[in-house]
């Protein structure tokens, strides 16, 4: 909410985004129904999509939404509704003014000029990405036109960004001034990664496919949009970040009613050898994800290479 002043007025930056185009189309086609829905929320308070019964039986799936869900998402994209909270993973939609009133102490009052918004998008993206090439910056906040090195010269001269060379990269890279200490440690070989975790498919580490490939040699595509017969790894595959490396991926499903976190398949990247330390790290990351899902029993079905599944199960049972 502290960043609301940056995002509340995009100054045309996102008019071409598919969510905006789709929301305007839905509004044109369902103006009366959407107006009645908005008035219902105004009178009766916040709602979830599940508060409305489906008028017809639909096939389960991400895009087989009931009308009210489509209308809620359209009002959300258009800015009339905001997400007040979540209940059992479901979005709770309320009027923008009511959500902002409850968050008034966290929301800056000022309205930023277009150039100030652009500055915040650029510097905020570089700060979040840690180290980045110019052409990867725009995708972080989905601001459209790619940024070039020449666009960053003023930030470098002002000391806001530090331009560096990265071994193996043809293009210069950029680090935010807030990370100067980390940059110094990295340049001296004194920065060591210690964290291991399962990443969401939408994590910025892997969201930009080109960046993930360049930085980690990791080619990643979420396959839930791919027909089942053409999937290589599975429906909802999670990359495995192990101490600064993307070492593999796994296809998992949380069976919350049974309390089981099923790892349908887990894969190591080509050339990665799983030693005891990596195996322990990955098991800890899987257990952390399972606990978060409320499914603490972990079941590992198969792995590539095949022998790794046995090693993982032994650590799980230890």
FENBELZI-V380528 format. One line per field, one symbol per residue. phi: phi as a letter, one per 20 degrees, with the letter a starting at -180 (. if undefined). A space follows every 50 residues. Layout:
# FENBELZI-V380528
phi = ???
This chain:
# FENBELZI-V380528
phi = .fefffefcelnfdfeffffffffffffecgffffffffgffedofcdff fdfffbfcfgrfdeefgffffffffffenfdcefacclmefdebfgffff ffdffddfefdefgfffgfffffffffffnbbegfeffffdlengfedgf fdgffffenfcdecddgndfdfcccfgfdffffffffemdddececbeef fdfgfdgefffffffcmdeccfdfeeggfdfedqfcedfdeclnceerbb dcbeeffemddeefbccefgnedeefffgfffffffffffffemcfedcd ebbcffffgfffffffef
